[in-house]
């Protein structure tokens, strides 16, 4: 399970030369870094930014009872039979003045307003058109019995008036843009993205476009790499070029960054112990250095400082965050990930700015460093069996890990956190992995051999890595179909996330084989009302013919906790033994389970459990 690093400790000042742990160094960086002042941007400019204020819905959605499907608005009590179609109600047409009375129906399209008098919608698939009446009126045959509220979204079903649609601190993606448009927000208050200046230092560096390398010269790789890495974080960038190892030139580059109003300065090189490593001296003269050594491999010589910029008539005062990164390319990029990215995210308003961590099993033995924890470059991929008998991440090393070998960063999507030690971690050991790119964009493994062969040493790591393919094996048809129903007013109106439903889906899918090939085929969130709960259960059991329905929520003692009351009348027979087993298992997790009013039983051929 992914988690965020968080810390509430106070900043403890220490001499800059003190060797800090990565945790302490990152804590200092984040304690000093403050969010940028919010700005207001147009809706289309807000993508990827962090919202700076709560936003409420000015009206309910839908603003009228709306049909879920194309079909016919009916009175549920009328039941199956032949009926005249007295009118049409289409999306965009309010069907004003149309009243459905007993013995009549109205044709309705998806999203169309349900006319007055109707209390259910029967989808087109459950009807049959018959000949027109002698008066020329269309007639339709309803083939199935409807229940009250069937396929109708009541007013406010999706979003209730006044509900918090988005909260301050949420990141705006494509769905959030759609929500903002839905509630009529076209100007959005957000935290801006920081501006980053990137500088390479060193007499040995020449521009990458150089065709000829003189003795002792190398092409500058760090500057382009850092500019790209900052751009990946959505930052605006300023290229300061290459500076020779001279104080005057470094001062001029820094002044240029200050004049441009940057928020962060990234320099590479000049922070080690050489007689021409001038960057530390410059940062000490112009600002405050907080640390210049971190106990990590690679990347020990990293300097963090703030540069105080005095206010002028045209520019407010500010503190520029300065990271003096190592010159070795891998050390440079690893330090950017561990130190600079959290600072960038904090400036941009992220609540939890550190890199995400997941657990992964290493696919080959790893020798630990006795002095420094290592951030080992690796590719992690999801396996249906990671060697434990369950799904999980498996980590494959990118190869030789020397800090000057940029090839070790190629394709890497994670940094494995390997502790110090005088031992070798065997293959299959679970370690923490920091995510440095989108794992979902990586090829998903498809292999005909189990991790057991890798863990036992029968397959080399190179051969194992080649087993990963570019597509995931499709699930075969299963014999047990499961539907999961979340009962929650909060989730149904969009005021909070659904945590219990996705958790149930994950457990069922991960244990599919042990549950007889069970697989979730349908999920839904409904309000805490008897009609909505019964409607979902009846549809899944009577029409969709699922084998198992699991519900979450609504089993407590609050006035709107009505899931047991809604479910019991639908059951043909109850299963008290199953309820007892469920209670025993739940008590192993929490004592409050004894207060849950669980129900289980059979409806037709469907097992229902709440």
N, C-alpha and C positions, 0 to 999 in steps of 0.2 A: 504494500500500500504506500502510495506516495505521501510524503510529509514535508512540511516547511520547517526550516530552522527559525526559532524565535528566541529572544532573550530580553530580559528586563533588567539586567545588571547595570550598575552605574559605571561610567568610564573611570578607570583607574590609570592615572598618568604615571609613566615610568620613563626612564632615560630612553631616547630614540634607539640607542644601540642595543637595547635589550632584545634578546631573541624571543619573539612571541609565538604562541601557537596560532594556527589559522583561525580558530574560533575566537581568540582574544583580539586578533588583528581585525577580523571582520566586524566584531562588536564595536571596536573603536571607530571604524569607518562609518558604520550605520548610526552610531550615537552622535556623530558630528554632522552627518548629512541630513538636511531638512528638505521637505517637499518644496518645489518651486511654487510661486504664487499662481493660483488658478487663473485661467483665461477663458473667454467665451468664444467658441468657434461655430461655424456652420455645421449642420448635421453631417454632411458628406466628408467633413474634415476630422470628425471625431473618431473614426475607425482606429482601433488599437490603443486609444488613450484611456486614461482612468477618470471616471466620473468624480466630480468634486462636490456634488450635492445630491440629496435624495430627490427623486422625481415621483410625483403622484399622478394617478389617472384622473383627468377632469370629468370623464363620463364612464359609464359602464361599457363593457364589451362582452357580448353584443349589446347594443342599446335597445334591442327588441328581442322577443323570443324568435330564435332562428332555427331553420331546419338543418340537420346534420347531413342529410342526403337528398338526392332527387327522389321524389315519390309523391305521396298524397297525404295531405293533412286531414286527419279523421278524428272522430270521437271514439276513444278506445273502447267504450262500453258497447258500441254498435257491433263489434266483432266482424268476422268474415261475411262476405256477401256481395251483391251487386249494388252499385251506387252511382248516381249521376254526378258528373264533374261540373260544379256550378261556377267555377272561376279558376284563375291561375294566379299564383304568387311567385314572382321571380326576384332574384337578387337585384336590388336597385329599385324595385317596385314595392311600395308599402302595402299594397292590397287594401287600401283604405275603403271602408264601408262593407267589406266582405265578411259575412258571418256564417260560420259552419254550424248547421243545426243537425239534429239526429237524422240519419238517413241520407246525408249529403257528404261530399268530399271536395277538396280543392287541390288541383295540381300544384306542386311546389318544387322549386329547385334548391340546390344546396346554397345555403346562406340566405334564402328567401325568408321574409317575415311570416311567422305562423299566424294565420288569420284568427280573429276572435271566435271563440267557441271550440276550436280544435284543441285537443290535448295530447295528440300523438301524431307521428309521421310513419307511414308504411313505405318502405323503399320500393322503387319500381320493380325490382327483381321479385318481390312478393305479391305482384299484382298481374292481372291479365286484362288486356283491352277487349271489350266486347262491342257488339254493334250499337250504333247510335239509336236513341229513342226515336219514336215517330216524330217528335217535335224537333229533331235534329240535335239534341243535347248528347254530348259524349258520355259514355258509361264505362265504368271500370269494375273489375271483380277483385275484391280484396281476398287473398288466399290464406293469410295468417292472422291470428289474433294479436292485437297490439296491447301494450300496457301503457298506462298513463305516464307521460313524459318521454316515451320512446322516441329517440333520435331528434330530440329538441334541446337546443342550448338555451336555457332561460336567460333573462336579462342579468348581465354581470357574471355569467358562468365562467368566462375566461378571465376577465379582470373586473373587479368590483370598483365602483366609483370611490375615489379617495384612496385606493390601495397604493402602497409603495410598489411601483413597477421596477425601478432600479434604485439601488442604494449607493451612496457615496463610497468610493473605493472599488467599485466594480469596473472591470475592464470592458470596453465597448467593442463587441464583435459584430458580425453581420446580423445575428439575431437581435442584438441590442439596438442596432440601427433601425431594424424593423419595428421594435417595440416603441422607440422614441417617435417614429413617424406615426405609429398607431395612436399615441396620446397627443399628437399635435405639436411635439417639440421639434423646432427647426434650428434653434440656437442652443448650444450645449455648453455648460460650464465644466471645464476639464482641467487637469493638470497638464502643463505643456511638456513636451519632450526636451531634454537638455541638449545643449550644443557642446560638441566635443572637439578640441583641437588635438591633432596628432603630430608628433615630432619624432624624427629619428636622429640620433646623435652618434658621431664616430668619424674619425678621419679616414677610416677604411671603406666607408660606404660610398657607392656611386648609384646614380639613378638606374632603375631596372631597364631603361631603354638603351643603356650603354652597350655598344657592340663589343668593346674591347675592355678587358680587365687588366689593369696594371698589377705589378707585384704588390701583394698585400691588400688588394682591393676585393670587395665582394659587392654584389648587388643588394640593394636595400629591400628586404622582404617584409620587415616588420611594419613599415608604415602602411603599405597597401593592405596588409593583413588586418591591422588595427582599424583602419578606415572602413574596411568591409565588415569587421565584427561590430563596430559601433553602428553602422548603417543597418545591420541585421536587428539591432535593438531599437530601430526607428529613429535614431538620433540624427540631428543635423551635424555635419562635420566640417571642420576647417583643416585643410592640409597645410602644415607649416613647413613641409619639405625636410631637408637634411641640414643639420647644423654640425659644423666641425667642432672638435674638442677645444673650443676657445670661449672664455667667459663673455667676451663682448658679443659674439654672435648668439650665444645662448640668451643673453639679456635681451637682445633685439627680438628674438623669436618670442620670448615671453611677453614682451611689450605688445607685440602684434596680437597675441592671443587675448590679452587684457583689453585692448582697444576694440576687438571684435565682440566682446561681451560673452565669452565662452563660460560654460559652467564647470567643465572638467578639462584638465590638461593631461594627456597621455604622452609620455616620452619613453623611448626605449633606449637602453644603453646608458653608460655614465653613472651607474649607481653602485658599482662594485667597489673594489679596494684599490684600483689602479691609480697612478699619479695623475692621470688625465680624466678621471671620472668626476666631472665638474657639476653634474646635475644636482647631487645632494647639497653641494655648497651653495648653488644658486637658490635652491628651495629654502635653505636655512637663512640666507640673507633676506629673501623677499617674503618669507612667511614663517610658518610653524611646522616643524617635522614631528610627527607622532610616533613613527617607527620606521626602521630601515632594514630590519632583518626579521624574517618569519621562518619558523621551523617547518619546512615543507620541501618536498622533492617532486618535481623541479621547482625553482623559483625562490630560493632563499634571499637573494639581495633585491628586495622590493621596498621602495620608499613611498610612504604616504604623508602628504603635507597639505596644509591649506595656505592659500595666498590671499592676504587681505587686500582688497581693492578699495581705496578711498572713494567716497562719492564726489562727483563734480557737478557743475551746473547742468550738464547734459546726461549724466549717467549716475544712477544710484550706487551706493557702495554694496559690495558683495564679497563673499568668500568663494574663491575658485578651489575646487578639489584637484589636487595634483597627485598623480600616480607615476612614480619613477619606476618603470618596469625593466626587468633584466633584458640584456641584449640578445641572449640566446633565444631563437624564435619560439621554441616550445615553451620555455619558461615564461616568455613574454605573454603568450596566449593563455596559458594556464592561469597566470596571475590576473589577467584581464577577466577571465571567467569567475575566479574565486573572489576577487576584490572589487573590480570596477563594475561588473554587472549589478551586484547588489546596490551599489551607490547610484548607478543610472536609474534603476527601478525605484529607489527611494525618492530621488529627485522628481521622478515622473508620477509619484503618488501611490505606488504599490504598497499595500499593507504588509505583505509578506515577500520581501524582495530577494531573499536568498534562493539559490538553485534548489530545485526539487531533488529529493532523494528517493530511490527505490532500492529494494534488495535484489541482488542477482547472484546466481551461482557461477563461479569461475569454471571455465571449461578445461583449464590446464593448471598445473602447480605453479605457484608464485613464491619466489624468494623474497622475504621481507628485508627492508633496510634496517640495520640495528640502531641508527641514530635519528632518522627523520621519517615521518609518515609520508607515504608516496601517493601521488594522484596519477594513477596508471591509466593511460589512454586505452579505451576499449570500445568495442561495438556490442551493445546489448540488444538482444532480440527476444521476443516472446515465444516460448515453446509450450506446446500442449502438455508436455511432461518435461520439467526441468531437472529431473533426476530424483525428485521427491515423491513422484507419483501424482503430482498435481501440476497445474499450469503455473508458469512463472518465467522470470527473465533469466537468460543465460548470457554470460559475458565472455567475449572472445577478444583477446589482446590484439592490438594493432601492430605488434612486433617490437623490435628493438627500441628501448625507451630513452636513449640518451637525449639530453636537453637540446642539443643542436640539430637533432634529426626531425625536421618538420614532417617527414613522411609518417611519423607516428601519430600525427594529428589528423591525417587524411582519413575521412570516413568515420572518425570517432564521434560517437554521440553521447559518450559518458566518460567520467573520470572515476575510476574505482578508488575508494578510500581504503588504502592498505595501511594497517597500523605498523608501528615499529616492532622489531623483534629479531631474534636470532634463530629463526626457524623457517620452514617452508610450509605455506598453506597448501594442503592437498587439493586436487581438482574436486569440484563439488562443494567447496566451502562457500557459505553465504557471506557476502560482503555488501556494504553500502555503495551505491553508485550515484554520483551527481549527474543529472541530465544536462548536457550542454547543447543539445539540439533536439528537434522534434522526433521522438521515437516512432510516432505513428507514420512518419514518412519513410522509415527504413523498410527494406524488404522483410516480409514476414516468413519465418522458417517453415519449410515443409520437408520433413525427413522421414525416411523409412526405418531408421535405427533409433533406439532409445538412448537417453543420456547415460544409461547404465554402462554402455560400451565405452563412452568417453571417460566416465568417472573411473572405470576399471583400467584405463590405459590402453584399451584395445584399439582405439582410433586416435591418430595424432591430431593436434589442434588444427593444423592446416587442412587436413582432410575434413575435420568436423566443420570448419568454417565454410568449406565449399559445399556442404550439404544444404546450406540455407538457400532457399529459392525466392523468387520475386512475387509469388502469389500464395494465398492461404487456401489450404484444402477446404472445399465446401463441406458444410455439414450434410450428412446423409439424412434421409427421412427418418424420423424417430417414431417410436410406437407410443410414447406418452407425451401428450400435448398439455402444456401448463399455461395458465393465464394468471397474471398478478394484478390485483386491484389495490390501489392506494386510496384510502378514505381520509380526506383532509381538506377542510375549508381553506386552510392557509396555503396549501400547495395548489389547490384547484383555482384559486383566484390570483395566483402568481405572486403572493406575498412572501413566499419562502420556497427553498428547494425541496425536492422529493429525495429524502435520504433512505427511507426504509424500502421503497419499491426497487430501486436499482440494486440495493444490497441483496434483496431476495433473488433478483434475476441473476446476479453474479454467482451466488451460492448454488443455485439450481444448475446453471450452465456448467460451472466448474465440476460439479458432481454428477454430471449427466449419466455417465456409464454406470455409476454406483446406484443411480436411481432408475435403472432400467431403460436408459436412453431418453430420459426426460429432457425437454427443451422448452424454453419459454417462447410461445408463439404470439402472445398478445399481452399488452399492458395498458392500463388506463388509470387516470386520476379522477375521482369524483368528489363532490361536496358531501358533507355529513348529513345527508337526507335519505330517508327510507326509500323514496322513489328512485333516486339515482343509484343507490347500492343495489336494489332489487333489479333495476333495469340491466345493469352490467352482468349480474349473475345469471339472469334469465337468458340474456342474449348469448352468453358464452356456453351455457349448458344446453339450452334448447335448440339454438340455431347453429352455433359454431361447433358444438359437440366436442369441447375440450375434455380432457380426462381429469384434470385437477385445477381447481381455482383456489388460489391463496389470496387472502386479503390482509392488509396491514392498516392499523389505525381504527379508532372508534370503538374500542372495547373497554374503555375506562368508565368513570362515573360522572363525567361532565354531562350537562344537559343534552349536548349534541352528539354524545357517544352512543350511536344507535345501530352500529353494525350488527350486534347480536339480534336486536329486535327486527331488523330488516331481513336477516338471513334465516332465522328459525322457521318462519312460516313457509319458506320455499323448499325446505328439506322434506323428502319422502320419509327418510329414517335418519335419526341421529346416531352418532358414533361416540359414546361417552368414553370408551376405552382409548380412542385416539386422543381425545382431549386430555386424558390423564397422562399419557405419554408425553404430549406436548408440554404440559405443565412441569413434569419432572425434568425434562431437558432444559426448559427455560429457567428453572430455579437454579441450575448450575451456573447460569450467567448473571442473574440478578434476583434478589429476594422479592422485589416488587412484582415479579411475575405472578405471584399468588393472587394479586388483585385484578388480573386480566380475566375478563368474562369470555373465555374462549368457547367456540362452538365448532363442531365438525359433524358432517353427515353426507348423505347421498341425495342427489337430485337427478333422477333418471340414471344415466350411466356416468355422471360426473361427481367426483368427490370434492366437497367444498369444505375448506378449513379456514377459520379466522382466529 
